[in-house]
Amino acid sequence: MMSVFLKIFLSVITVTVLSFSVCGHTIIGLEFHSNLQNEFENSKSESITLRNALATAVYNQPHNGEISLSGLKKVANNIKISTASGDLQFAVSDEDYNLISKNTNVLPDDTAPKNLENETQYSSVCADENHYYAVTTVKTAIDGRIVYLQNYFDITGVFEQKNRLYFILQILLPALAVVIGGVIFVFSKLITTPIKKLSSAEMEFAKGDFSKRVKIKGSDEVSRLSENFNFMADKIEENITELKDAVKRQEDFSGNFAHELKTPLTSIIGYSDMLRSKKLSQEEQFCYADYIFKEGKRLESLSKKLMDMMVLKNEKSDLNPVSTKYLAESVGDSVQPLLAEDNINLLINVDDCIVSLDSDLIKTVLINLIDNARKASKSGDTVELAGSSTYEGYLFEVKDYGTGISEEDLPRVTEEFYMADKSRARKQGGAGMGLALCKKIAEMHGGELKVHSKQNEGTRVEFLIREESK
């Protein structure tokens, strides 16, 4: 298949050479015909001179009546006419085109029509071995006798000039083709090289190198095409990266889920086996039963949160007007026993507004956030629950002054099963599902969940509900 470069190169060369060839031949032809017409006019002028000179010579020749053919021949043989180009060459024929006299070796031109009107000039071209002549034939009356006069004007120079110009054109055309070819080669390369680079980048991109990009130079159509390719490549790479991350999260989810199920089940089976197969003291029985109870509760919590996640993915929440102050007090009542066990205080500072929301789901979010704050705090600390109306909607905030979250863990805290401190989370019955569940509930309410934290300083979680009516 012919490349774009070769198509451009051959097309431009062909069109250029043909155009110059046609133009050259046209100009040379026009110049030749113009020069030929000028020479015909000169020949006609000499024809008039010949007629006048011959008529004068016959008039001066003594004779009675119409001059005889022999007398006309004698006069024609003796006449000599000088012009700017030399002696005038001519021939004299009778009315039947029989030659009477001539002073040239050029054969008479017998192509002139026999029925020429008197004093009408007829121009033609004749040639011998080395010369070209403009021949003017005229029918005229000399002293009452009808004769044909032909004069021969040398126009070899006109034909030589034409041949010389054609020769020059034949030399110039190949040279022009080489020069134009070089220029077109350079320009074609400049045009097609970016296209080749773009094609190469597309091929590598198709093979899986999604980081491949095209360097953009200039602002022409090819540059804009390259820019569009880079934009498309960025979007595709972005989507592929997101897909890879989604696959990795799914794999992590499956692995973590299997691990989270295995750990409590192993403990339950192990302690149950010990209770079943060994003779234990009452204290040991209570201790093992307590382990079984705690692991069972953690398994129950994990199952419940997984079920909540599945429900949230498939259902839309039912939004109803709710008082934010009433909701906060209800949450406070629910978490008070947990906070009291760890000697942690809850400070509620909520602006009372009527907001359209799913009270059960929002309560789940706030309880989860406060429970997380409790787990990160030490005895005697305070957890704050705040709520305020903003131009975007209604904003809930839960803040603690506990251990905080590292910068490395912060971007991943809303992923399913992710736990910044796995040992502490499992010890306190966590499964890494709380913030992931809260995030999905926030998104269902048209809002978002933001986590701000510094290690050893505390954590502040913002939960925005966009749909609000006061």
N, C-alpha and C positions, 0 to 999 in steps of 0.2 A: 504494500500500500504506500502510495506517495505521501511524503510528509508535508506538513504545512509550509515549512521552510522551502522545500523544493518546488512546491506549487507556486508560492509567491515569487521565488527567484526566476523560474522558467517563464511564468506568465508575464512578468514585468519586462524581462529580456526580450521575449518574443514580440510583445506589443511595441516596445521602444524601437527595436530594430526595424520592424515592419513599418512603423510610423515614419521613421527617418528615411527609410528606403522609398516609400511612396512619395513623401514630401520632396526628397531629393530628385527623384525622377520627374516629378511634376514641375518643379522649378527649372530644372535643366531643359525639359521639353518646352516650357513657356519661353524661356530665354532663347532657345534655338529658333522657335517660330518667329519671335520678335525680330531677331537678327536677320532671318531669312526674308521677312517682309521688307526690312530696310534695304536689303540687297536687291530685292525685286524692284523697289522704287528707283534705286540707282540704275538698274538695268533699263528700266523704262525711260529714264532721263537720257541715257545713252542712245536708246532707240530713236528718240526724237532728234537727237543730235545727228545720228546716222542718216535719217530721212532728209533732214534739212541740207546736210552736206552733199548728199547724193543728188538731190533736186537742183542745188546750186551748180554742181559740177556738170550736170546734164544740160542745164540752161545755158551754161557758158560754152558748151560744146557745139560747134557749127553743124547744123543739120536742117533738113527740110521736113516739116510735118512731124509725125510721131517718130521718135527715135527708134532705131532698129535694135534688135537684140544684140547684134554684134557691137553696135555703138554703145549700148548700155553696158555690155561686158567690158569694153575697152575703158569706159569711164570708171566702172567699179574696180577694175584691176589696178587702175592708176591712183585711185583715191586713197589717202592715208589720213586717218583721224586720230589725233592724240588726245588722251584724257589723263586725269590725275592718277589713274591706276596703270597707265601705259597705252600702247596703241590699241584702238578699238578693233575687236575681232568680229567679223560679220560674214553673212552669206546672203546672196541675192538669188531668188528663184522667180520663174515666170508664174503666170496665173494658174498653171497646171502643176506647180511645185517641181518643175524641172530646173535643176541648178544652173544658174547663169554664171555666177562668180562667187568666190570666197577667198579670204585671206587668212584662213586658219585651218589647222589640221583636225579641228573638232568636226565630227560628222553632223550634218544638218539634222535638226530635230523635226521628225516627221509626225509628231504626236499632235501638232496643232490642228484644230478642226479646219476642214476645207471651205466651210461656209462662213468664214469670218467676215464681219461687216467692215467696210472701209474705215481705216484709221482706228480700228479697234485693236488694242494690245492684248496679247495672250502670253502669260508667264508660265514657264515650266523649268524643270531641272534636268540636266543631262550630265553625263560623266564619261570620262575616258579612264585610262588605267591609273592616272595619278591625280586627276583634278575633277572638281565639281564646278558646274557652270549654271548661272541663272540665264535662261534663254528667254528673250522677248521676241515674239513673232507679231508682225503687224502687216496688214494688207493695205496697200496704198497705191496711188496713181502717180507715176513719174512721167511728166510730159505726155500725159494721156495714156500711158501704158500701165496696166495693172501688174504689180509685182508684189512678192512677199519678201520682207526684209527680216532677217534674224540677226540679232547681235548677242554675243556671248560674254557674260560678265563673270569673272572667276570668283567663286564663293567657297573655294577649298578651305579657307581659314575658318568659315562658319562651322563646317562639318568637323574640322580638326578641333575647334574649341569644344564642340559638343562631345566628341570622343574623349578629349582630355578631362572634361568635367565628369563624365561617366567613370573614367579610370580613377580619378580622385575619390569619387563616391564609393567605388569598390574597395578602395584602401581604407577610407574613413569608417565604413560600416563595421568591419571586424574590430578596428581599433575602438570605435565607439561602443561596440558590444562588450569589449574587455573592460573599458572604463566604467560603463554603466553597470556591468556585471559585478565589478568590485564594490561599487557604491551600494548596489542592491544587496549584495552579499552581507555587507556590514549592517545595513538597516534591517535586513531580514533576520539576522542573528539577534539584533537588539530587540526585535519584536517577538521572535519565537523562543529565545532563551528563557524569559520568564514563564512562558507557557509550558516549556519542557520541565522547568523546575516545579511548576504547579502540578503537572501531570505526575512527576516523580513523587512529589509529596502525597498526592492522592493515592498512588499505588502503595507507598509505605504505610499510609494510614489504613488502607484496606487490608493490609497484611497484619495489622494489629499494633502498629506504632502510633498510639493516639497522642503522643507528645509532639508529633511532627508538625511544624508550622512553616509558612513561606515568608521570607523576608520581603517587606513591601518597600519599593522604591518608586517615587513619583506619584502621580495622581491620575493616570490614564485609565482606560477601561480594564486593561490587564491587572493593574494595581488594585482597582476596585474589586475585580474578580478574586484576586489573592486575599484581599481583606475579607470578602464574604466567606471564602474557604476557611480562613483562620477563625472567623466568628462561628461558623458551623462546627469546626473541629473543637473549639472551646466548649460549645454546648454539648456535643457528643461525648467529649471526655468527661465533662461534668456529670452527665447522666450516667455514663459507665461507672464513674467513681462512686456515684450514689448507689448504683445497683450493686457494686462490689461491697460497699459498706453495708447495704441492706442484707446481702447474702451472709457477710461476716457476722452481722448482728443476729441473723437467724441461726447461724451455726453456734454462735456463743449462747444464744437463748436456749437452743436445744441441749447443748452441753451443760450449761448451768442448771437448767431445769432438771435434767437427769441427775446431776450431782446433788441438787437441793432435795430431790425426792429420796435419793439413795442414803444421804446422811441420817435423816430422822428414822427411816425405815431400818437401817442397820442398828441404830441405837435401840429402837423399840424391840427388834427381834433379839438382840443380844441380851438386854435386860430381862425380857420376857423369858428367854431360855434359862437365864440364871434363876429367876423366881420359880420356874417350873422344875428345874432339875437339881437344885441345891437346897440344902437346909440352911435357912438364913435366920438371923435374929430379927426381931420386930423392927428394930431401927434400920437394919439393912433393907428389909422388905419395903419400909416406908421410903427410904432413899431411892431404891431402884424404881419403885412405883412413881415417885415424883419425877424421875428422869423420863419415864415412859409418858407421863402426863404432859410434861413440857414439850417433848418432841412431837407428841400427838397434836398439841395445840398449835405448834409451829407449822405442822403439816396441814392442819385445818386452815390456818391463816393463809398459807401459800395457795391452797386450793381455792379459797374464797376470793383472793385477789386475782388469781388467774381467771376465775369465772367472771369477775367484775370486768376485767380487761376484754374478755370475749364479748360480753354483753355490750360494752361501750363501742366496740368496733362495728356492731351490727344494728344498733338501735339509736334513735334520736331521743334526746332528753326532752322532758315535758317541762316547759318554763312557766312559772307562776309568780305573781308579785309576792315578795317576802320582805319582811322588815329585817334589815341587817343587824340591828341591835338584838332583836329576839333570837336571830340565828346564832350570833356570837355567844349570847348567854346560854343557849342550848348546848353549844359546843363545849363551853366552860364546864357545865354540869356533867357532860359525858367524860371529860378527861380528868376531872378533879381527883377521882380515886387513884389513877395512875400517877399523877403528879404528887399526891400526898405520900405515896409509898417511898418516893425518892426525895421528899422534902424540897420540892421545887414549887415556886410561886408562879401564878399566872396573872398577868396584868392585861386587862382588856380596855382598849380605848377605841371605840368604834363610833363613827358618825351614823346617826340613825337615818336611813334612806329606804325607800321602797324600790327593790330591784327585781327584775324578772329573771328568775333562775330556777334550777332544779335543787330544791333545798336538801334532799337526801345526798345528792352527789357533792354539792358544795360543802356540806357537813363532813362528808368523807374526806374531802381535800384538807379542810382545816384540822380535823382530828389527826390525819396522817402527818401534816406539817408540825403540829404541836408535839406529837409523839416522837418525831425525829429530833425535834429540839430538846425534848426531855432526855433522849438517849445520849445526846452530845453534851449535856450539862452535868454539873456535879451538884451534890447536895447543897441547898441553900441558894442556888442561882434562881434567876427570874426569867421566865419566858413571856414575851410580849406579843399580844394579838391586837393589831390595829386595823382600822378600816376608814377610808376617806373617799369622797367623791372627787373625780378629776374630769377634765374636759374629754377624756377618752372613754370614761366609764366609771366603774366602782373598783377601787383597789384595796385588796386585803394584803396585809403584811404579817408574817410571823418571824420574830427575831429572837435569837438566843445569844448567849455570851460564852458558849462552850468551846469545844476543841477545834471547830472550823473544818474546812475542806481544803486540801492542797490544790494548787493551780493545775497540776497534772490530772487530778481526778475530777475537777469541777465541770469540764465539758461533757462528761459521761454520766453524771449522776442521775439523769432522767432516763437512762437506758434500762430495759428490763433486766433484772437479776444483778445489776452492777452495784457493788458495795465498796465504798472507799476503804472502810475498816471491816474486813470480812469477819475477823474473829470477834470483834465487839458486837457486830450486827447479829451474828448467829447466837451469840451468848444472850442477847436481849430479844431473841425471837424474830429477828428481821430476815427478810427474804430478798431484799433488793427490788421490790416491786412498787413501793410506796410512791416515789416521785414520778415514776413512769405512769402510774395510774392518775396522779394529780395532773400531770401534763396533758393527758388525753381528755380529762374532764374540762380543763381550761380551754382546750381547743374546741370542745363541743359548745362552749359558751362564747365562742368568737374571740376569746382572749388568749393569753399566753402566760407561761410560768417562767419567772426569771430567778436565778439563784446567785446571790452575791455572798462571798465568803473569804475569810482569811484565817489561816491556821493560828490556833491559840487566841483568836480574837472573837470568833463567833460567826454566825451565819444569818443572813436575812433573805427570806423567800418572798417574792412579790407575786401576787395572783390577781390578774386583771380580768374583770367581767365587762365586756364592751357594751352589751345590751342593757340599758338602764332606763328606768322611769321613776321619777320622784313623786 
